[in-house]
Each structure stands twice: as structure tokens, then as C-alpha cells.
Amino acid sequence: MAWKETCVMDERIQFISEVLRGDYPMFELCTAYHISRKTGYKWLGRYAAHGAAGLHDLSRAPHHHPQSICESVRSAILSVKQDHPHFGPQKIDYQLRKRYPKWISYPAISTIGLLLKKEGLVCCRRRRRHASPTQPPLTQGFAPNAVWAVDFKGHFSTGDGQRCNPLTVSDQCCRYLLCCRHVNRMSYDLVKMQFERVFRDYGLPWVIRSDNGTPFSSHGLCGLSRLSVWWIRLGICPERIEPGHPDQNGRHERMHLTLKQYTASPPAATLRLQQERFDTFIQEYNYERPHEALDMQPPGSVYVESLRRFPSRLPEVEYDSELLVRKVKQSGEILLGGRAIYVTESLGGEYVGLESIEEDRSRIWYCRHALGELDHKHWKIIPAKIYPLSAGVNPCPVPKST
């Protein structure tokens, strides 16, 4: 004999039909179907009100949400999101408080996030594993203009097929974006021109942090390039991250992601229109977009210009009287004891100082930066081992990380 197949709906319909026939009292039917009399009368009431459709299970969702946001608040949140498509819940909360200061209460940030997710206005990111922290001797930017970060965002093509190379400079403490300009080539002359404009507008920092690419670094002694030599002459310490570790310049790299979202997704039709997007982004990023690390204040409300102004002429290179001064030829060599010793072509035309530290060993200085030690026995230079280029006396007055 086969098993009798049944389902919940069949049982409920059969139960109701037997109740309506009236052959058995309610308590006996409920006992036979293994339900309470309360449940039996509930199904009978639903059948009387809605027919057979009333025997289906109802939604367990509450009929009333006392903590739900009203339609006006919902519209305000969506309006802010429409005006700022890349803003998350925290920044939208900041804008709501700024636009509607007379509201008695504001929705929680988690509520704003749930509404955006429900409306399909946010996308979930893949969680990434955090890299293990490194301990390079990088200067901490505890004050405005203590450390600036510079980098090329990475080239991309505009709508007409032209190559765009955005050069970006930002303040590490205030996250203030000092420069975002397209340059035709990553050359010394063009990058120096942009830095001259930034230095005139904002003054000089103590440290400029970069990667090891052109024109910030070279394959010469201590990675000196013509640009970093110019910075040193201005009293700025060039500081480079370790190769393959962009996380050591993470704040600047994170800004690049925002820059791409706002200006290059998709790119503009021409380079001129792309630069207009960069200029608009600088204004919004510095003065309108709140930053979580600044207590939801825009960077422009925190940043102040440097008191160290850009000089009209480069300061002269001076050394103590105890040092032996030699001029570097354009070929990168110095003459010492009748011998030509190669230093680096980046210092061509500059003066270096040699400090005697042992009988057959001298330390080579350029301004306040120790470049290495000269072995007089073998007439070769041992580069400074401290990485990055901060082997000498760092002019930055802020403390270093340990």
C-alpha cells in the first residue's frame, strides 16, 4: 500500500470542510488534526473572510515600522545622493546636517546606508586582505606642509584618443589637493614648471614623498634625479617609498581612486575638457567634499599655506670650512687627488662636500644630505644605506615614525 501524500494546504482545506459539515465538534477535529482550538478557529475565521486564499501563510513582516524614515527625509537623502553620486552614508549625513540644520533629528548613518542599498544606489566591494604594515623611515605629516605627496595617477586616453598624464600633489596632513594637471611628458622640465606654480601659490613643504619613477628618481647615486636635486637646493627633503610598496603612500593613492571616479569614468572627449573636469574636482574635493579623517570637514577648512615662500633665486650651496668642496662636472665626475671619480650626472654643475671620517674614507655631502662614503683605497663610492633619501640631516622639524 502506497503512502498517502498530502500538504499543509490540503490538510487545512480538509479540516475546514469537516468543520462546515458539522459531523464532529470543534475540539475533536482539532485533536484529530493535532492543532489547538485557537488555531482551528483562526483558520475558520480566515476562510470566512477570504475564502480558500485565506488559508495560505501570511507574511511575517510587521505592518508598521515605528523607526522608519518619513517620505520627506527619504526624498532629502536621495536628493543628496543625486547631487553627489559618489558620496557614501557618512558624507550624505554631513550634507543633510548642512542643508537642513533645523531638523530635530537625523536618520542614523546605517539607516542611510540601508536606504541606498534598497534603492540600488550602492555596490558592494570585494573585501581585500590588508597588507602587513611596514616600518620604513617615512616622515609623518603631523602639520600642514610637513609632507607633500606627488605621483602620476596613471595615463589614460580621452575620447579623441589623446594620452592624458595627470600629475597630482597633495598635503599628507590635510589631504588638500594642491595640483592635478595634465602634462604631455613625464619630463624634468614640464614637472618642474608645475611645481614652480604650486610653490608660488602655496609655499614650500619640508618633505616631498614620491615613488621611484621618472622624473622623481634615477638609477644614479641614492636615486638622485635633476628634480630631486632642485628640491634639495630649495631646502626640501625628497623622500621615496620602497619599490613595489604603494601602500606607503596610501593616502595619495586613495585620492587617485576618487579622482578616477569623478573625472575619468568615462574620460572626457578632449584633453581640454578633461582638464576642466580636474579643475572642478579640485574645487569640490578641497572645499565641498567632507573627509572622515578630518572629522567630516573638507580639506580646505583645515589647510593653511606654508610660511616658507618660494625664492626668486636658488639659495647658494654652502659647506663648513672643514669640508673639501669639489664641483661635479656635467659628466658626473669630480676630480680628487688627480683622479676622476664618478658621482652622478644629476649633480652636474653642483658642488659637493667631502668630510674626512677616517684616514682612508670620506663622507660625501650634497647640501645637508649624505650621499655615501668614498673609499680612498679603491676609489669607489659606497652609497648611503639609509632608505629612502634621508641619510643626511632631515630638515623637516616633525618627528619620524619608529
N, C-alpha and C positions, 0 to 999 in steps of 0.2 A: 504494500500500500504506500503510495507516494505521500510525501509531506505536503500539507496544505500551505500554500504560500499566501501571505497576507501582508498588509502595510498599515501604517498608522491611520491614514485616511479611511481605508476600508473598515477598520475597527470602529472609528468614530461614527461613520455613516450607519453601520450595523447597530451600534449602540443607540443612536437616535431613533432608528426605525423601530427597535423593540420598545423604547420608551413610549413612542407615539401609539403603538398597538395597545399598550396598557395591560398586557398579559401578566406582567410581574411588577411589583412595587419598585420604586427607585433604589432603595437600599440594597435589594437583592441583585439588581442589574449591576450596580456599582461594585458590589462584592465579586460578581462573576467576571467583570472586566478589570478587576484589580485597580480601581480608582476610588478616590474619596467621593462622598456625596457632593462636596463643594465643587469638585472638578466636573462631576456629572451635570449639575445644574448650570455650570459655566458654559459647557458645550451646548446644552439645550437652549440657553439664552442667546448664544451667538447664532445658532441655527434659526431661531425665531426671528432674529433681527436681520440676518444677511443671507439666509439660505445655506446651501451647501458650501458656498465660498467662505462663510464664516468659520468653517471647521479647519481652515488652514492656519498654521502658526503665524502669529503676527510678529512684526519687527520688534526687537527688544530696545531699539533706540528710544531715548527719552523724548517725550512730546514737547518739553520746554527746557531751554538751556539758560539758566539764570545768569551765567557768566559770559554769554555770547555777546559779541560786539554788535552795536546797532548799525543800521544801514548807513548813517551819515559818517561814522568812523570808518566803516569798510570802504566807502567811497573815497574818503580822505587818504587812506593807505594806498589804494590803487592809483589815486591821482599822483601821489609822490612817486610811486614806482614807475608810472608812465613818464613822468618828467625826468627821472633818473633810473634808467633801466638796469644799471649795474650796481645799484645800491642794495645792500642786504638789510635784514631786520634791524640791526643796530643803527645804521645810518638813516633808515626810514624813521625810526623812533626819534632820532635827533631832529630830523626835518619836521616831524609832527609837532614837537615841542616848540620849534622855532616859528612855524606857521600859525599854530593855534595856542598861544600862550595862556589863554583864558579858560582852557578846558579844565574841568575839575579833576578828572582822572584820565590816564592814558593807558592804552592796551599794553599788556606785557610784551616784551620782545619775542618770547616764544609764541605768543598768540599771533603776532605779525608774521612770524615765520610759517606758522601753520596755514594762515590765510594765503600767503604767497604760494605755498606748495599746493594747496587745494585749487588755486586758480591756474596752476601750471606755469607760474612765472619764475620759478627757480629750477635749477637742475642739480642733481646730486653729483658730487665729485667723488672720484675714486680715492679712497683713503690711502695715503702713501706712508711708508715707513720713514721715520725721522732718521736722518743721518747721525752718526755718532759725533758728538761735539769735538772739535779740535781746539788746540791751545796755541795758536800762532801768536807771536808778539805784536798783535794788532792794537793800534791806539783806539781807545774808547772815546766816542764823541759825546762827552757829558755836557757840552755847551755849544751854542751856535757857532759855526765856522771853525770848530776844532778839527773836524774831519769832513772832507767832501769826498763823494764817490763819483767816479767817472767811468763811462763804458759806452760802447756802441750797442744799441738794442739788438742789432741783427738785421741785415738788409732784407728787403722785400721789394716786390715790383708793384708799381702803381698801375692804374687801369690802362695807361698808354704804353706799358712795358718798360718804363724807366726804372732804374735801380735807386732805391731810397736807403740812405745810411743815416739813421738818427743818432746824433751824439747827445748823450744825456749827462747832466751833472746835478747832483742833489746833496743836500746837507744831511749828514747822518743823524744828528740830534733831532732836528725839527722836521725832517722829511720834506723840507722845502725844495721844490724843483727849480733849480737855477737856470737850466738850459735844456732845450730839446730842439735841436736844429739839424736839418739835413746838410751833410757835407758830401761833396762829389767824390772825394777820395779820402781814405784814412791816412792822410799825409801830415807831416810835421807842420808845414806852413798853414794849411787850412784849419787844423785843430788849434794851433796857436792863435790864429785870428779869432776863433770863437772864445778862447779863454781870455784874450785881451778884452773882449767886450764884457764878459762875465766879471772879470776883475775890476773893470771900471765901474760897473753897476753895483757890485756887492762887496768889493774889497778883497783882501787876501785871506785864505784859510791857513791853518798851521800844517795840516796834513792833507794830501790828496791820495786816495786809495784807488787802485786800478787793477786790472788783470795783467797778464804778461804778453798781451798782444801789441801790435803796431798801432800807433806810434808811442805808446806809453813805455815800452820796454824794448830791449835789443838783446842780441846774443853776446854783447861785449861784457867788459868787466862790470860785475854787480848789476848787469842788466841795464846799465845807463843808456838812455836814448837822448837825442837832442832836446826833446820836450822835457824830460825829467831834469836835465842839466839846467834848462831855463827856469824850471820851478825852484831848483836849489838856489840859483842866483837871487831869486825873489824872496828867499827865506822860507820856502815851503818844503816840507819833507815828503818825497814820493814814497808811497807805501804800496807794496804789491801783495796780492793774495797768492797762496800756493797754487801751482798749476793743477788744474782739474778740480778745484775746490771753489766753485762759485758761491757755495753756501757761506763762505767767509765774507761775502759782500751781499748777504741775503736781503737786506732792506732795499738795496737798489734793484736787485733782480726782481723782487716782488713788485716794485713800482713798474717795471717793464711789462709785467703781466697786465696791470691795469691800463697802461698806455696802449697796449695792443688791443684790448677790449674796446677802448673808447675811440681809437683813431684808425686802426688798421684791420678791422673785421667787418666788412671788407675794406681794402685800401681805397683811397680817393682816386679820381680819374687822372689827375696830373700831379706833378711834384708841387706846384704852386698851391693847389687845393689841399694837398697833404700837409704842407707847412701851415696852412691856415688852421687845419684841424689840430696840429701840435700847439699852436698859439692859444687856441680856445681851450685845449686840455690843460695847459699850464695855468690859465686863469682859474678854471674850475677846481683843479687839483689843489692849488695853493690857497684859495680864498672861499671856496664853497663846500668842497667835499670834506666831511669830518673824518678824523683819523682816530682809531681806537687807542693807539699808543699815546695820543696827546689828550686823553680824557674827552674824546669826541669834539675836539677843536680842530679847525683847519690849520694846516702848517703856517699859513700867512699870519695867523694871530699870535704865533709864538716866535717866529724867526725875526732876527734883527741883523742889520748889516754889520760887517766887520769893521773894527776901528783901524785895522791895518790897510791903508789905502794903497792902490796900485801906483808905483812911482813912475814918473815920466822917463827916467833913465835907470838902467840896471845898476844896482849897487856894485861897487868895486870889490873884488876878491882880496881879502886881507888875511895874512897869516902872522903868527907870533914870530918874533925875531929869531927864536931858536930853530925854526924850521928852515930847511933848504928849499927854495922855491925854484921850480922849473916850469917852462912853458911847453905845452903839448903841441906838437906840430899837427898840421892838417892830416897827416898820415897816421896820427895817433901815437907817435913816439915822443919820448923825452930823451935828452942827452944827459948822461951821468957817468963821470969818470971815463970819458971818451967812448962810451958805449951807447948805442941806440936801443932803448928799452920800450917795447910796445905796451901802451896802456889801453887806450880805446879811442876810436875815431870820433866818438860822441863828444869828447873833450877837446877836440881840435880847436886851437886858438885860446884855450883856457890855461890858467895857472894852477898847478898842484903843489902841495907842500909835503916834504919828506921829513918825518920825525924819527930821529935815531932812538931805537928802543933797546938794541943790543949792539955788540961790536960789529956783527955782520948782518944786521937786519934793521930795516926801516919801515915805518908805517906811512902809507900814502894817504893824504887827506885831500879832499876837494871841498872847500869851504868848511863846514862843520861835519862832514861825512867821511868816515874812514872807509876807504875802498879796498884795502888789503895791505899785505906786507910784502916788501921787496927783499928777496934773499940775495945778498951780495955775493955769495959764493957761486951760485948757479945763475945769477942774474935773471931771475924769473919772479913774477908776482903771484903771491898766494892770495886769492880773493877772500874778502871777509866772509866768514861763515854764518854770521847772524843774518837771518832771513825774516822779512824782506829788507829793503834798503833802509835800515835804521841802525846800521852798525856804528855810526858816529853818535854825536850828541844830538838827540832829537829836540828840535826847537819847540815842539808842542808842549805847553805847560800843563796839560791834563794828564792824569795818571794812566799807566799802562795796565792791561789785563795781566793776570798772573796765571 
